């Protein structure tokens, strides 16, 4: 490239860059002014709407007032959405009814239309609105999204938990069983928020030949939701060949607190895998049964740190009997590791007492 | 001979021009990708209530690990900010890495700490631990006093003591916004199987006012060096790192605020104690580990959880900091050179590492070469002044344009600078930094490369002023 040519290119680049920079600066500046103006306007509108909404919520006829509110504010959907979402957070029970009416009359049709939008973010936003305002008969619209991308699928699942009927519960469990890449964290929160009504579905799923990781979550949920009716289904997994399932069974048994699980937990405390031992020891502590003391004392001398730690914590859970054992072990000189662990647990007890 | 020299001269000129064009074009592209990413993120989080995560019955607990060395000036504000984080289950582990000032004494006094007889597993070897302190008033706080190692060693001590499956490494001169953990943990909840790390945005607290461990007033500092750095951080985090994360090319999650899966970090052996930039080293090593085991993974960059940190306000301290960063970069790139252009390591090997090698590691040399060439042409009277002046302005406005894009990204993401005047100030800084600051940093970074080759491996002391409290003049 000749020098002249290069000079021309550089000169043009300079002119373009100067113009581009100036234009971008003006854009940023103007955008800021526009955004601030809109924010001020929205804020004023929000305050006015909020005042009206508070009147609706305290009116003698909230349904009629809600309808009037919807008529008055239906043109300001953006701000209205924010208000409804904020008040959905703050309210509970029957006082949510007027919000549902306002939603129905102002944005329900649009929301349903946008559930089928080609844009993922739009679908997502609208599914999330459904989490708050959908009614059981609308579940069918959300079910369609269960084959969508994972993030939408999760939002749809969340929406379904809000309108849980036997049908939707069946759909949720069916989806869980078939999900090729389940987000276990999300499923556990969904099951957890559904509560004890999932017991029959959980029982049916536990009896199916599902992959171990799915069974593990189901066993975990049985314990977490204190579904004592599933005790027999859970204890079945204490002798399972899969280590993870034995761990989950041990944890659930510690939560279900059935006295009959003492023997099973004692045998799990002697499991070849230290992870299972550690969990079984922890669960034995939850039983608060004095018969566990010898097992816990022995576990406190385990070569594994986790087992020792859980044994110490479990002894502390037993109350005075456990504390006396811990003090004794802390004083002995034969096993320094056990003594250190006992001392640490006692120290933590003192700190917790101080708190 | 004269012909060869002239050819060499022209070749070097073209190399510098090509480098300049390519570098700025890459930054421009990263900014565009980031812009698309921020717009999408804003839409994706609409109606997501972060409070919902707070109320979730099952969450992933986090250990916040805070290495501290001679941080008496700001440690209390920082720890208060970490303790007041909105997250259901977390612990704060402060590692006093053999401080010679009153860091430990201040912590003990302020939080009512007392020695605890904790025992822990030494999964990663570290310098000896002298004592572990706990507080009855703040059960979430654990302070570990250990013999001085380096930052990586302190982080490893924190990893040994931590109990939770995720850990968040933060600097002790930083302040996390209340919802920062709730926001940055989202990828670990939405994609728990694949996510191994996530980072948030680092902003400078210079010019801001802090009350009760939280930034309550955001402002631009009066010091121009700090102003230039604000712009640099905006470009680096909102433009560069977000863009690179979108292109699955993240090599750095800042040590000032990053969250990782502990099992993966431990499987890699924790932080490398002799590493100068332990944050980059860990991220590259984790990626290597995942690729070696052919396990898919994702590292995310989230544009709105914010960590505020203090930046140096004089050139000497800045040079020390940037020199260290550059030595760390060179060290990491040398250490993992086998990943370079190796298709086995995916985008990290084929794009991210080569990009860092050419533009970040070799960049300062090419820039310094350009200045040297210009100076030699001035001496020899061979400068085409109209061309040189125009080219200089092209360089200034290309840089300014990229800086303006970063300001736009800030406006569209967190939008933390509330005054209209701030846009003017940042734009002025975007122009002014081209006049001296950039050249100075290029020289510093080129010198740091030579320091690395000479085997310099020290951190160098940073002067800490502490955060400006409410009521004080920033």
Interface residues (C-beta under 8 A of the other chain):
Chain A: X3 X6 X7 X10 X11 X13 X14 X17 X18 X20 X21 X24 X25 X27 X28 X29 X31 X32 X33 X35 X81 X85 X89 X120 X121 X122 X124 X125 X128 X129 X150 X151 X154 X181 X183 X184 X185 X186 X188 X189 X192 X193 X224 X305 X337 X340 X341 X343 X344 X347 X348 X351 X352 X353 X354 X355
Chain B: X40 X43 X44 X46 X47 X48 X49 X51 X56 X57 X58 X60 X116 X117 X118 X119 X121 X134 X135 X136 X137 X139 X189 X190 X191 X192 X193 X384 X386 X387 X390 X391 X393 X394 X397 X398 X400 X401 X404 X405 X407 X408 X411 X420 X423 X427
